[in-house]
Amino acid sequence: MTIKRRLYMSNILMLIMPLIITILIAICSALVLLGLMGTHNFNSLRGENFSQEAMDQVNVLADSLPVQADMEFIRSSVDSFNKQYGSDSISLSVYKDNKLLYPFSTSLPGVLMESALSLPGKHFFVMDNVAVYKADSDGYSFMLGGTNYRSFGSEVYNNFRSDSIIYVVIIFILIIAIVLLTNRFLTRFVIRRILTPLEILSYGVHQIRDGNLNYRMNYMGKDEFRGICDDFNDMAVRLQDMVNARQKDDKNRRELIAGISHDLRTPLTSIKAYVEGLEKGVAETPQLQKHYMNTIKSKADDLEHIVSQLFLFSKLDVGDFPFRMEKLDIGVELSKFLNGVSDEYEQKGLFIELRENVQGVIINADQIQLRNVFTNILENSVKYGNKEHGMEQVTCREVDSNVNITLIDNGPGVPEDTLEKLFDIFYRGDKSRSNTNQGSGLGLAISAKIIERLRGSIKAGNAPEGGFSVIVTLPIIERG
C-alpha cells in the first residue's frame, strides 16, 4: 500500500472512528440515563409514601361509591382508609362539587387542590413535597394527599442531576480518550511506514558519506520509498564508477608523467652525450662527426615523434581533435591500405595476409585516422611479434549490424592479466619498458581513442592458435 493511500485512509478513519465510537457511547449512555430517569419517574409517581395498593384502594372507593351515598357511608370509608394509612403521612378526603365534604379541614395547599379539582378523571399532581392523587366518581372527588413526598424537583431529582453530571464527565473523558487512542494508533500506522524507510535511507546516506560505496539498500516495501531506494542504489553504483574512474585517471596521470619523463629523458641523454663528444673533440674525423650528427638528428626525430603522439592523444582525449567523417567501403579501404603497406612491412620482417574480406559494407569514418589505427596495430606486431618469420593475418567479417576487423600476429602473445592495460597510455611490457626503440607506448592508446570517436570498440586478446590479436568493431551505416 502506498504512503499516499495510507494517509488518505488514516485521515478518513481519524474522523469516522471517533465519531462512530462516540455515537455508540452516547446511545449506551442515553439508555442508561433513561433507565435511571425511568426509575426515578417510577418512584416519583409512587413516592415513598404512595403505594400502588393505596391508590388502587382509592380507585375501588371511587368506583364502588353508590349513586345516593349518604354522609355516614362516606365518613366511615374515609376514616377507615385514614386509619389504615395514617402512619404513612397520607390522608384521604372527599370533595363534592369542588368543595371539601369530609373531613372538614385539610392541610393540602389550596392552589394544588384547585388545580387537581379542575381536571376530571384520575390524575396525579405534585407541588414541592406535596403530592395528590385524584379519582372522580359521580360528582365526588376522592383526593389522596401526601405531605412528605419527594418529587422530581427535590432530593431524588438532585441526586439524579448529580449522577447525570458525573456520567456526562465520564462520557466526555471517554470520548477524549478514544480520540487520542485512535489518533495514536492511526499515527503509528502511518508514521511507522514512513520512519522505517527513512531510517534505512539515513543509514545508507551515512554509509556513502563514510566511504562505503559498496553499500546497497535492500528495501522490499511496495510504496514510494521502493523507487527512492532503487534510485539510491543506482546512484551508489554510478558514484562508485565515478570514483573508480577518477582513481584510474589519477593513476594514468601519474603513469603519463612517468612515461613522458622516461621517454623524453633517454633520447635527451643521448643527444647531450653526443653534443658533449663533439664539443670535446672526441669525434676527430669527419666520418665520426657525421655519425654523431646523424645520431643526434635521429634522437631529435624520436623526441618529435613522442611529442606529436602525445599531442595527438591529448587532443583525442579531450575531444578537440577534428575528424573528417565520410562514408567508406570498409572492404575496399582495407584492401587498398594493406596493398599499399605490404612491401614496406615485408622489409621489416612482417608478412601480411588478407584472408577474408567483405563487399559493399559502408561505414562512417575518418580515412586517415582509421589508417592510423591499422598502422599502430601493425607497428605493434613488428616490435613485439615473431622476429624471424613475422606474420599478420587480417580478416574482415560482418557480424549483425557491425563489421569486425581482426588482426592476428604469430608472436608470443601477452599475459592475460595485462590485456586490459594494453590500451592505457604509455603502457608497455616490463621487458620493453627500458628500451625506447620499442616505441613510446602511445600507439594502442591512440588507436582506442580514435575507435571510440568512430563509435566503435577495440579489444585485445590472445588467439586460440597462438599470437596476439586485436579486434576492431565498427558500426555499419548501409550496405551497397
Protein Blocks (a to p, Z undefined) as FASTA:
>chain_A
ZZklmmmmmmmmmmmmmmmmmmmmmmmmmmmmmmmmmmmmmmmmnommlcfklmmmmmmm
mmmpcfklcfklmmmmmmmmmmmmmmnopacdddeehiafbdcbdfbdfklmmmmmmpgc
jddddehjaccddddeehiacddddfkbccfklmmlmmmmmmmmmmmmmmmmmmmmmmmm
mmmmmmmmmmmmmmmmmmmmmmmmmmmmnopakbccddfbdcfklmmmmmmmmmmmmmmm
mmmmmmmmmmmmmmmmmmmmmmmmmmmmmmmmmmmmmmnomambfklmmmmmmmmmmmmm
mmmmmmmmmmmmmmmmnopaccddddddfklmmmmmmmmmmmmmmmnopacddfbdcehi
acdddfklmmmmmmmmmmmmmmmmcfklgcdddddddehjbccdddddfbebjafklmmm
mmpghiacfklmmmmknoghlmmmmmmmmmmmnopacdddddfkgpjddddddddfbdZZ
